[in-house]
Amino acid sequence: MAISRRDVLRLCGVSALAGVGTGVPPEKADYTLRIATGQVELAPGTIVSNTTYNGQFPGPLLRFTEGRPVVVDVHNDTGTPELLHWHGQRVPADVDGAAEEGTPYIPAHGMRRLSFTPGPAGFRFYHTHVAALGDLTRGTYSGQAGPVHIEPKADPGAYDQEVFLTLKEFQPSLSHGGDIPQTFLAGSPVPALKRKGEQAMADSLARGMPRGYEVGYRAFAVNGRKLGHGTPVRVRTGQRVLFHVLNASATEIRSLALPGHTFKVVALDGNPVPRQADVPVLWIGTAERVSAVVEMNHPGVWVLGDTSDDDRNAGMGTVVEYAGRSGTPRWNAPPSFTWDYRTFADPGSTNQRPDHTIDLLVEKRNAAERGFNIWPLNGVPFSLDTDRPVLDVERGKRYRMRLRNASDDIHPVHLHRHTFEVTHIAGTPTRGLRKDVVMLGGYQTVALDFTADQPGLSLFHCHQQLHMDYGFMILLRCS
């Protein structure tokens, strides 16, 4: 596999680390993960080559206890340096898993022992954090993702069965097909942002430039198996099943519906929501997680799947089978549904005012780098050569990040090593909704509040791999 531009920049540092920790450690680790290339059978006749953890996709479920230190040994059996990011956890920068923050690479054919204290409680996950650029075998295009559950101090609600589902696409390819408009997200475009974005695109096309590359996929799976080829979720009438759903996609927003049933959303990104609510469809941005309870009160054999007919028929779904029922799994399309974060938040403004505000304008430079779109923040794309720009924040202060999106793309934005409060979305002030990823709608705005309580560097970026690789990142430096 090709080594990315970022890997080349770090190799001199990796060589110094390659001899550290490559022997057998004297203490036994709580978990061992092995990064290796191999084959994943999505279905008979559909076998894909991929890079995975412990030879499987998704990687093994890791169960931690909040506040109890753990040791994880990560072996890299591939020929290129790797990174493992503990998404959604508040851990030191040298453990977090982002090279921009100063995390050492896991050297090729070497290992790193990671020691940290898990937290906060809830549904988190782990995944690679290397740049892929145009190499669709690297980064989150690979099969390097796995769920983490940090045992909570408070039960999110009584349930009879707990089910973890990881959604993922395989066999990616580049195209100039352009974006498919996505209208599921609540909120209206801001006219000035729409004018700005549309004019920039029109000017680019008028100069004869093609539309920038997008990524498409040929195979889709839940827990590494295409619809109809995995073990069904077996339930009994009257059960309350708690589904933990992870969107481990590199680039796609996913939806999920179960005919005849509703989802009571109890947590988003592992954090209990201020207001639990029943919804007919889950919409899950890249790297988001949803925890929802389903009352099993509609016996039968059903398809739990994506609302997109093409994606579901290509594998994005699994079967839910009631005890005593058999036959062909059934699918009924749900009614059209708008996903609105405000449903799960408390209305009104947050009780805390920020000490400082950071304004960020998101723009798209169409096909500006070898056919790939560039994504600058405030006019400056992040440089993989220099790890800049960097914004300084003061420890203990509360900051509000106000993002304005002058593109029609939906951006699932993520802040490392922090949990933020969504304080303004879809034109409405909100409070109490705590997340680590939130979707910024096309030509819309969002505001996130966080306390700068993690010393060192923390990365903020769009979790869409194409976007973060080509400029949509910035570093926060806390001192």
Phi, psi and omega in degrees: 000148179290147176268131183287166180302319181294321180299318180301319182296332185263352190301325180297323177287326181293323183300327179289335182268345191300331180269359183266125175077014181274347175278181180279118182296152183288334181253149178281133178283156175290324177219152174233128177242137178239122176270122182205154174273149181184197182243141177241125178269103178284330179191160174305124182090351176239091181241125184244143173277136186201169172253127189224174170260127177055031175070020183218158169229133352292169174298165184300145173294124177257125179250120178245169172243128182305128176086354179259116184303146178229161175233126179235123175266127180243115178260137178248101182270008179267174181268008179231149179299150182225166176226147174235117183260131176269085188292127176089000180257152176263091183233162180301153183299328182284352178251336190304324175105024176238123181299326180298332180275350181103009176293127176294147175291155166274110190294154175303131180058029178229196180207161170229141172262123182251122178241127181200169178253114185295149176160157358283172180297154175127190184272110178241187171202173179232147182198164176292155179225032176273156175286141178254326187052238182268004182268103186278013169260354186253176176057211184283359169291337179282182181265026182272084175202144178202152183279151174232133172237118177262115189304125184282157175285332180237137179291129180289355180146153182292137177208160184259336183210144180242128184232128177256128179235128177245121183261136186200144175256155181225169180057062181283156174208156180269147175209168174253029188292341183085167183281150169266122181304134179242118187245015184282341188271132181296154177113154181249149177298145172277120187308316182296322178292321180295317179299317182297313182292317181293324179292320179297319179292317180299318179297319180295313181295325179295333177278004177085013180279141175286167172292147182295159181299142167235167181247132173242168185224153180253338183229145184224148184205155170244125184054035174079011178228137177289155180309128179093354184238359177260173175289127180298154168280111186264127186227168175238148178302132179095349179289153169250113184254127178264111177266127170254112187247125179247129171266101182265019180296153172281331190216347193256147168268136185243155174235161182209131178220152177231106185308134177080003183228160172237160179253124171268105182287121181249340179206146173237130184056030178085358183254126179306137181276149178299326182228111174289142184212147176270132179225151180277340183221140171262130171248126191229114178290164177307124178077000174282157173231143176232132173247124186216141178264134177241125175280121182274088187231020181222076189303145179155193173240117192235154171268120169265104190209177179290146180286345175284120180300318182298313183290320179295315180293337176272003172128351187278081178178172175215172184254135172251121188238119176285147177301134179084000180247148179210176180117183180289129179300139183256148176230130171235129182294133177285164174294157176303137186219134178264127179274123187226109180303332182297337178301328187256358182257163170280139179286159177094172183284153177296153182285342182253133176267146180286151173280329181215156178236136177245116179263130181228124176259125179264128178229163177238126172258103189298124173051036190277345180229098179051040177091350179266144175292146173253141186237084179282151169251124185053038175083359185236114174285147178294139180260122174285346178280324186243353186054049177227154010276162178233132176251134178273134175233154185261130184300134178090349180273152177263130183241146173245121174262119178252115182254133175241126187256107178265036174223162179272000178283147169271128182247113172280099187269143187226135175248121180290149167063015179218157165248130181250161175256128177282114188249353176199123181206145179053036177080011187228135172288142179222169176209155172090346182272113186249129185214175168236353171222139174216142180278124174266114186291159177300127181058027180244180178232157174210150176235135181234132176251136176215155174261128181284082185244011179245110183294149179096206185263139175228134184268136173241130185199164168283136184275359173286117190304319178299325183284314182292324180294332185244044164118337186277070176209156173205149179256140171253130181247116183255126179220000000 
